Amino acid sequence: MGDERERERLRRSPSPGAIVAALAIGGLTSSFMQTIIIPIQYELPTLLDAPRSDTAWVVTITLLTAAVTTPIAGRLGDMFGKRRIALAVLAIMVVGCVVAATSHDIVGMIIGRGLQGVGMGILPLGISIMRDVLPERRLGSGIALMSATMGIGGAIGLPLAAFAAEQWDYHALFWIAGAIGLLSLLLILAIVPVSVLRSLGRFDWVGAIGLAIGIVGILLALSSGGEWGWLSPPTLGVGLGGVAVLLLWGWYELRDRNPLVDLRVAARRPVLLANLSSLLLSFGLFSFNIGIPQFLENPVASQAGLGLSLMEASLGLLPFGFTILLVSPIAGRLMGVVGPKPLMVAGGVLVAIAYVVCLLWLHTLWSAMVVNVIAAAGIGAAFAAAPSAIMRAVPMTETAAANGINSLMRSVGTTLAAAMIGVVLSAITVQVGDVMVPSWDAFQLAFVLGLVAALASSLLAAFIPRHRPCPAGEHPSLPA
């Protein structure tokens, strides 16, 4: 009876536009979870009656769980059904929202935020579902939009979160997020068909645990090194320990018959270069996302800021999200003509240009909005193209796992940017009244780091091998 219901669902043939919309809303929801806490971040010690060293985990735990669960969710999707695992990660995310919305202490908030991070698994799963069920003519634009939701959700979600935090109790943030997550879950349940592609074998639990321990160690060192001290025993212990575990994990994965990640596929030149390029571009993106809002909010007296409120600064970032939304479908169509490689190269160059404009002309809100548009065009093009570059080089049965690793690389890039840019902006300061705030020298260094990362991302993408055009009737994302 269950199989007959699934066959009936497949015979209904939902419209490609509806499938893309349902999955994209899921991606927007998960990326919104990354920015939802920003409006109340500095008030958390008072709200939760806990020291700032403890409340920092409210932010860190979401990043850690997202990095760990995303590649694992991708592999589970390849094995047991991408739609099924997508619904599962969204359900866990909604539960996390409810836990956070009903919590009044630090422990409950950390648990809730950790569960919310699981929702990031929807991104690689959604991209892989599109590869399985969309017609050729809609595949490029659909993947482009899904991949770009990471930037769109953050840019649109920040002003929404800022408004909710100003108008209501902070718990309302999580009720709103939970409602959006539930809507996304129901849309996918009702619209997205079941993907019948499966990979055989058993799930690699040893590999999953090893990957989780290694990633947590490295990301924990990156995210907490500024507080612990970069050369302190805790930082070196967890960081080097994470590296050692990942080396052992790689040795084990190469010898396992059913690995969590097929490292031989991941080491293919197109996949490796696309992942490294994504890591560096994510560094450039997050350097931008940290530096520009702080510049907008920095006091005018510092001679390195516009003195805007959080709400005003958030509204100033809206062009970023809308530009990505506009660029993504265009990038998807262009991929069918020129392929993903030129878009990745051009994307990195555009982000680099945005940083050059920051260094030369960031003096007004209008100039910041122009910079937003330039950077968003680059991010939209490059992030839209990266999954396609990867999926051209991996088997159909490993697309979700491969995209999960790409999402992991993005997480590593954003974590590294958060650590490095955070240190720069907190170390190079000037005094305004009774407080120390970032100086213009600090912002310049932050922008230079982002510029270098963007150019390096573009350079790596330039070495991705070109694929031959797909013959008529061949799926555009099959290995060429």
C-alpha positions as CSV (number, residue, x, y, z in Angstrom):
1,M,0.0,0.0,0.0
2,G,2.8,2.4,0.9
3,D,4.6,1.7,-2.4
4,E,1.4,2.3,-4.4
5,R,1.0,5.7,-2.7
6,E,4.5,6.7,-3.6
7,R,4.0,5.6,-7.2
8,E,0.8,7.7,-7.2
9,R,2.7,10.7,-6.0
10,L,5.3,10.3,-8.8
11,R,2.5,10.1,-11.4
12,R,1.1,13.5,-10.3
13,S,4.2,15.2,-11.6
14,P,4.4,18.4,-9.5
15,S,5.5,21.4,-11.4
16,P,9.2,22.1,-11.5
17,G,8.6,25.6,-10.2
18,A,6.7,24.4,-7.2
19,I,9.5,21.9,-6.4
20,V,12.2,24.5,-6.6
21,A,10.1,26.9,-4.5
22,A,9.5,24.4,-1.7
23,L,13.1,23.3,-1.5
24,A,14.4,26.9,-1.7
25,I,12.1,27.9,1.2
26,G,13.7,25.1,3.2
27,G,17.2,26.5,2.3
28,L,16.1,30.1,3.3
29,T,14.8,28.8,6.6
30,S,18.0,27.0,7.5
31,S,20.2,30.0,6.6
32,F,17.8,32.2,8.7
33,M,18.8,30.1,11.7
34,Q,22.4,31.4,11.3
35,T,21.4,35.1,11.8
36,I,18.4,34.8,14.1
37,I,20.5,35.3,17.2
38,I,22.5,38.3,16.0
39,P,20.1,41.0,17.2
40,I,20.2,39.8,20.8
41,Q,23.8,38.4,20.8
42,Y,25.2,41.1,23.1
43,E,22.2,40.9,25.5
44,L,22.4,37.1,26.0
45,P,24.4,37.3,29.3
46,T,21.6,39.4,30.8
47,L,18.7,37.5,29.2
48,L,20.0,34.1,30.2
49,D,21.8,35.1,33.5
50,A,25.1,33.6,32.4
51,P,28.6,34.8,31.7
52,R,29.5,35.8,28.2
53,S,31.9,32.9,27.9
54,D,28.9,30.5,28.3
55,T,26.5,32.5,26.1
56,A,29.0,32.4,23.2
57,W,28.1,28.7,22.9
58,V,24.6,29.8,21.8
59,V,26.2,30.9,18.6
60,T,29.0,28.3,18.4
61,I,26.9,25.2,18.9
62,T,24.7,25.9,15.8
63,L,27.8,26.2,13.7
64,L,29.3,23.0,15.0
65,T,26.1,20.9,14.6
66,A,25.6,22.3,11.1
67,A,29.2,21.4,10.1
68,V,28.9,17.9,11.6
69,T,25.4,16.9,10.4
70,T,25.5,18.3,6.9
71,P,27.8,15.7,5.3
72,I,26.3,12.9,7.4
73,A,22.7,14.0,6.3
74,G,24.0,14.0,2.7
75,R,25.2,10.4,2.9
76,L,22.0,9.2,4.7
77,G,20.0,10.9,1.9
78,D,21.9,9.0,-0.8
79,M,21.3,5.7,1.0
80,F,17.7,6.0,2.5
81,G,16.1,8.7,0.4
82,K,16.9,12.4,0.1
83,R,13.4,13.7,0.7
84,R,13.0,11.5,3.8
85,I,16.2,12.8,5.3
86,A,15.3,16.4,4.3
87,L,12.1,16.1,6.2
88,A,13.9,14.6,9.2
89,V,16.5,17.5,9.4
90,L,13.7,20.1,9.1
91,A,11.7,18.4,11.8
92,I,14.7,18.4,14.1
93,M,15.2,22.1,13.4
94,V,11.6,22.9,14.3
95,V,12.0,21.0,17.5
96,G,15.1,23.0,18.3
97,C,13.1,26.2,17.7
98,V,10.4,25.1,20.2
99,V,13.1,24.1,22.7
100,A,14.7,27.6,22.4
101,A,11.4,29.4,22.4
102,T,10.4,27.7,25.7
103,S,13.8,28.0,27.4
104,H,14.8,30.6,30.0
105,D,18.3,29.3,30.8
106,I,21.6,28.8,29.1
107,V,21.3,24.9,28.9
108,G,18.0,24.9,27.2
109,M,19.0,27.6,24.8
110,I,22.2,25.8,23.8
111,I,20.3,22.5,23.2
112,G,17.7,24.3,21.1
113,R,20.3,26.1,19.1
114,G,22.2,22.9,18.5
115,L,19.1,21.2,17.1
116,Q,18.5,24.2,14.9
117,G,21.9,23.7,13.3
118,V,20.9,20.3,12.0
119,G,18.6,22.1,9.5
120,M,21.6,23.2,7.4
121,G,21.5,19.6,6.0
122,I,18.6,20.7,3.8
123,L,21.0,22.6,1.5
124,P,22.9,19.6,-0.1
125,L,19.8,17.4,0.1
126,G,17.7,20.0,-1.8
127,I,20.4,20.4,-4.5
128,S,20.6,16.6,-4.9
129,I,16.8,16.2,-5.0
130,M,16.7,18.8,-7.9
131,R,19.3,16.8,-9.8
132,D,17.1,13.7,-9.5
133,V,13.7,15.1,-10.3
134,L,13.9,18.3,-12.3
135,P,13.9,18.4,-16.1
136,E,17.1,19.5,-17.8
137,R,15.8,23.0,-18.6
138,R,15.0,23.8,-15.0
139,L,18.0,22.1,-13.3
140,G,20.6,24.9,-13.6
141,S,18.4,27.7,-12.3
142,G,16.9,25.5,-9.6
143,I,20.4,24.5,-8.2
144,A,21.5,28.1,-8.5
145,L,18.7,29.4,-6.4
146,M,19.0,26.6,-3.8
147,S,22.7,27.1,-3.4
148,A,22.3,30.9,-3.1
149,T,19.8,30.6,-0.3
150,M,22.7,30.7,2.2
151,G,23.3,34.4,1.3
152,I,19.7,35.3,0.7
153,G,18.3,33.9,4.0
154,G,20.9,35.7,6.0
155,A,20.5,39.1,4.3
156,I,16.7,39.0,4.5
157,G,16.5,37.3,7.9
158,L,18.6,39.8,9.8
159,P,16.2,42.8,9.5
160,L,13.3,40.5,10.2
161,A,15.0,39.2,13.3
162,A,16.0,42.7,14.3
163,F,12.4,43.9,14.0
164,A,11.1,41.0,16.0
165,A,13.7,41.5,18.8
166,E,12.8,45.2,19.0
167,Q,9.0,44.7,19.1
168,W,8.6,41.6,21.2
169,D,10.2,39.3,23.8
170,Y,13.3,37.5,22.3
171,H,11.4,34.1,22.5
172,A,9.3,35.4,19.6
173,L,12.3,35.0,17.4
174,F,12.3,31.3,17.8
175,W,8.5,30.9,17.5
176,I,8.7,32.8,14.2
177,A,11.6,30.6,13.0
178,G,9.7,27.4,14.1
179,A,6.6,28.5,12.2
180,I,8.7,29.1,9.0
181,G,10.4,25.8,9.5
182,L,7.1,23.9,9.9
183,L,5.8,25.6,6.8
184,S,8.8,24.5,4.8
185,L,8.5,21.0,6.1
186,L,4.8,20.8,5.0
187,L,5.6,22.2,1.6
188,I,8.2,19.7,0.9
189,L,6.0,16.9,2.2
190,A,3.2,18.0,-0.1
191,I,5.0,19.0,-3.2
192,V,8.4,17.3,-3.6
193,P,8.3,13.8,-5.1
194,V,10.3,10.9,-3.7
195,S,13.7,10.4,-5.4
196,V,14.1,6.8,-6.3
197,L,17.9,6.8,-6.6
198,R,19.7,5.0,-3.8
199,S,23.2,4.0,-3.1
200,L,23.7,0.5,-1.7
201,G,25.7,-0.7,1.3
202,R,25.7,0.0,5.0
203,F,26.0,3.3,6.8
204,D,29.6,4.1,7.9
205,W,29.0,4.9,11.6
206,V,32.7,4.8,12.5
207,G,33.4,7.3,9.7
208,A,30.6,9.5,10.8
209,I,31.8,9.6,14.4
210,G,35.4,10.2,13.3
211,L,34.4,13.0,11.0
212,A,32.3,14.6,13.7
213,I,35.1,14.5,16.3
214,G,37.7,15.8,13.8
215,I,35.5,18.7,12.6
216,V,34.4,19.7,16.1
217,G,38.0,19.8,17.2
218,I,39.1,22.1,14.4
219,L,36.1,24.3,14.3
220,L,36.1,24.7,18.1
221,A,39.7,25.8,18.0
222,L,38.9,28.3,15.3
223,S,35.8,29.7,17.0
224,S,37.2,29.8,20.5
225,G,40.9,30.5,19.9
226,G,40.4,34.2,20.4
227,E,38.9,33.7,23.8
228,W,41.2,30.9,25.0
229,G,44.4,32.2,23.4
230,W,45.6,31.0,20.0
231,L,48.7,29.3,21.5
232,S,47.0,28.1,24.7
233,P,47.0,24.4,25.6
234,P,43.2,24.1,25.1
235,T,43.3,25.6,21.6
236,L,46.3,23.6,20.5
237,G,44.9,20.5,22.1
238,V,41.5,20.5,20.4
239,G,42.8,21.9,17.1
240,L,45.7,19.5,16.6
241,G,43.6,16.7,18.1
242,G,41.0,17.4,15.5
243,V,43.6,17.3,12.7
244,A,45.0,14.0,14.0
245,V,41.5,12.5,14.1
246,L,40.8,13.6,10.6
247,L,44.0,12.1,9.3
248,L,43.1,8.7,10.9
249,W,39.6,9.2,9.6
250,G,41.0,9.6,6.0
251,W,43.1,6.5,6.4
252,Y,40.1,4.5,7.5
253,E,37.8,5.9,4.8
254,L,40.2,4.9,2.1
255,R,40.1,1.3,3.3
256,D,36.4,1.0,4.1
257,R,34.2,-0.7,1.4
258,N,31.2,1.6,2.2
259,P,32.8,4.9,3.3
260,L,30.9,7.9,4.5
261,V,32.9,10.0,2.0
262,D,34.5,8.5,-1.0
263,L,37.8,10.3,-0.7
264,R,39.0,9.1,-4.1
265,V,36.0,10.9,-5.7
266,A,36.5,13.9,-3.4
267,A,40.1,14.1,-4.6
268,R,39.2,14.4,-8.2
269,R,40.5,17.6,-9.5
270,P,37.1,19.3,-10.3
271,V,35.7,18.3,-6.9
272,L,38.7,19.3,-4.9
273,L,39.2,22.6,-6.6
274,A,35.5,23.5,-6.4
275,N,35.5,22.7,-2.7
276,L,38.6,24.7,-1.9
277,S,37.3,27.6,-4.0
278,S,34.0,27.5,-2.0
279,L,35.9,27.5,1.3
280,L,37.9,30.6,0.3
281,L,34.8,32.4,-1.2
282,S,32.9,31.6,2.1
283,F,35.7,33.3,3.9
284,G,35.4,36.3,1.7
285,L,31.6,36.3,2.1
286,F,31.7,36.1,5.9
287,S,34.4,38.7,6.2
288,F,32.1,40.9,4.3
289,N,29.1,40.0,6.5
290,I,31.0,40.7,9.6
291,G,32.9,43.8,8.5
292,I,30.1,45.8,6.7
293,P,27.5,45.6,9.4
294,Q,30.0,46.6,12.1
295,F,31.1,49.5,10.0
296,L,27.5,50.7,9.6
297,E,27.0,50.5,13.4
298,N,30.4,51.8,14.5
299,P,30.2,55.3,16.1
300,V,30.8,58.2,13.8
301,A,33.3,59.6,16.4
302,S,35.6,56.6,15.6
303,Q,36.0,57.9,12.1
304,A,35.3,54.4,10.9
305,G,31.6,54.0,11.0
306,L,28.1,55.6,10.3
307,G,26.6,55.2,13.7
308,L,23.4,53.4,12.5
309,S,21.2,51.3,14.7
310,L,21.0,47.5,14.2
311,M,17.7,47.8,12.4
312,E,19.0,50.5,10.1
313,A,22.1,48.6,9.3
314,S,20.1,45.4,8.7
315,L,17.9,47.3,6.2
316,G,21.0,48.5,4.5
317,L,22.0,44.9,3.9
318,L,18.8,44.0,2.1
319,P,20.2,44.8,-1.4
320,F,22.6,41.9,-0.8
321,G,19.8,39.3,-0.5
322,F,17.7,40.7,-3.3
323,T,20.7,40.9,-5.7
324,I,21.5,37.2,-5.0
325,L,17.8,36.4,-5.6
326,L,18.0,38.2,-9.0
327,V,21.4,36.8,-10.0
328,S,20.8,33.2,-9.2
329,P,18.4,32.3,-12.0
330,I,20.5,34.2,-14.5
331,A,23.6,32.3,-13.4
332,G,21.6,29.1,-13.7
333,R,20.8,29.8,-17.4
334,L,24.4,30.9,-18.1
335,M,25.7,27.6,-16.8
336,G,23.9,25.8,-19.6
337,V,25.8,27.9,-22.1
338,V,29.3,28.4,-20.6
339,G,29.4,25.9,-17.8
340,P,30.1,26.5,-14.0
341,K,33.8,27.3,-14.2
342,P,33.6,30.8,-15.7
343,L,30.9,31.7,-13.3
344,M,33.0,30.6,-10.3
345,V,36.0,32.6,-11.7
346,A,33.8,35.7,-12.3
347,G,32.2,35.4,-8.9
348,G,35.5,35.6,-7.1
349,V,36.6,38.5,-9.2
350,L,33.4,40.4,-8.4
351,V,33.7,39.9,-4.7
352,A,37.3,41.1,-4.9
353,I,36.1,44.2,-6.7
354,A,33.6,44.8,-3.9
355,Y,36.5,44.8,-1.4
356,V,38.5,47.2,-3.5
357,V,35.5,49.6,-3.5
358,C,35.3,49.1,0.3
359,L,38.9,50.2,0.7
360,L,38.5,53.2,-1.5
361,W,35.0,54.5,-1.2
362,L,33.2,53.1,1.9
363,H,32.0,56.4,3.5
364,T,28.2,56.5,3.2
365,L,25.2,54.2,3.4
366,W,24.8,54.4,-0.3
367,S,28.3,53.3,-1.0
368,A,27.8,50.4,1.4
369,M,24.7,49.4,-0.6
370,V,26.6,49.6,-3.9
371,V,29.3,47.3,-2.4
372,N,26.5,44.9,-1.3
373,V,25.2,44.7,-4.8
374,I,28.6,44.0,-6.3
375,A,29.5,41.4,-3.7
376,A,26.1,39.7,-3.9
377,A,26.4,39.4,-7.7
378,G,29.7,37.5,-7.2
379,I,28.4,35.3,-4.4
380,G,25.3,34.5,-6.3
381,A,27.2,33.5,-9.4
382,A,29.9,31.4,-7.7
383,F,27.7,29.7,-5.1
384,A,25.2,28.8,-7.8
385,A,27.9,27.2,-10.0
386,A,29.9,25.3,-7.4
387,P,27.4,22.4,-6.9
388,S,27.1,21.9,-10.6
389,A,30.9,21.7,-11.0
390,I,30.9,19.0,-8.3
391,M,28.0,17.1,-9.6
392,R,29.5,16.8,-13.0
393,A,32.3,14.8,-11.5
394,V,30.5,12.4,-9.0
395,P,28.2,9.5,-9.6
396,M,24.5,10.0,-9.4
397,T,24.3,7.9,-6.2
398,E,26.8,10.2,-4.3
399,T,25.4,13.7,-5.1
400,A,24.0,14.4,-1.6
401,A,27.2,13.3,0.1
402,A,29.3,15.3,-2.3
403,N,27.2,18.4,-1.8
404,G,27.4,17.8,1.9
405,I,31.1,18.0,1.8
406,N,30.8,21.3,-0.2
407,S,28.5,22.7,2.5
408,L,31.1,21.6,5.1
409,M,33.8,23.5,3.2
410,R,31.6,26.6,3.3
411,S,31.2,26.2,7.0
412,V,34.9,25.9,7.6
413,G,35.4,29.1,5.5
414,T,32.8,31.0,7.5
415,T,34.2,29.8,10.8
416,L,37.7,30.7,9.9
417,A,36.5,34.2,8.8
418,A,34.6,34.7,12.0
419,A,37.7,33.9,14.1
420,M,40.2,35.9,12.1
421,I,38.0,38.9,11.4
422,G,36.7,38.9,14.9
423,V,40.3,39.0,16.3
424,V,41.2,41.9,13.9
425,L,38.2,44.0,14.7
426,S,38.7,43.5,18.5
427,A,42.5,44.0,18.5
428,I,42.9,47.1,16.4
429,T,40.7,49.6,18.2
430,V,40.2,53.3,19.1
431,Q,38.5,54.6,22.2
432,V,35.1,56.4,21.9
433,G,33.8,57.5,25.2
434,D,34.2,54.6,27.6
435,V,34.3,51.9,25.0
436,M,36.9,50.6,22.6
437,V,35.6,50.2,19.0
438,P,37.2,49.0,15.7
439,S,39.4,51.5,14.0
440,W,39.6,52.2,10.2
441,D,42.9,50.3,10.2
442,A,41.0,47.2,11.5
443,F,38.4,47.5,8.8
444,Q,41.1,47.9,6.1
445,L,42.9,44.8,7.3
446,A,39.6,42.8,7.4
447,F,38.8,43.9,3.8
448,V,42.3,43.1,2.6
449,L,41.9,39.5,4.0
450,G,38.6,39.2,2.3
451,L,40.1,40.5,-1.0
452,V,42.9,38.0,-0.9
453,A,40.5,35.1,-0.2
454,A,38.2,36.1,-3.0
455,L,41.1,36.4,-5.5
456,A,42.5,33.0,-4.4
457,S,39.0,31.5,-4.8
458,S,38.8,32.8,-8.4
459,L,42.4,31.5,-9.1
460,L,41.6,28.0,-7.9
461,A,38.3,27.9,-9.9
462,A,40.3,28.9,-13.0
463,F,42.1,25.5,-12.8
464,I,38.9,23.4,-12.7
465,P,39.0,21.3,-15.9
466,R,36.4,22.1,-18.5
467,H,33.8,19.4,-19.3
468,R,32.7,18.6,-22.8
469,P,29.1,19.7,-23.7
470,C,26.5,17.0,-22.9
471,P,25.1,15.2,-25.9
472,A,21.4,15.6,-26.6
473,G,19.3,13.5,-24.2
474,E,22.1,13.2,-21.6
475,H,21.5,14.6,-18.2
476,P,23.6,17.8,-17.8
477,S,25.0,16.9,-14.4
478,L,26.3,13.5,-15.3
479,P,30.1,13.2,-15.3
480,A,31.5,14.3,-18.6
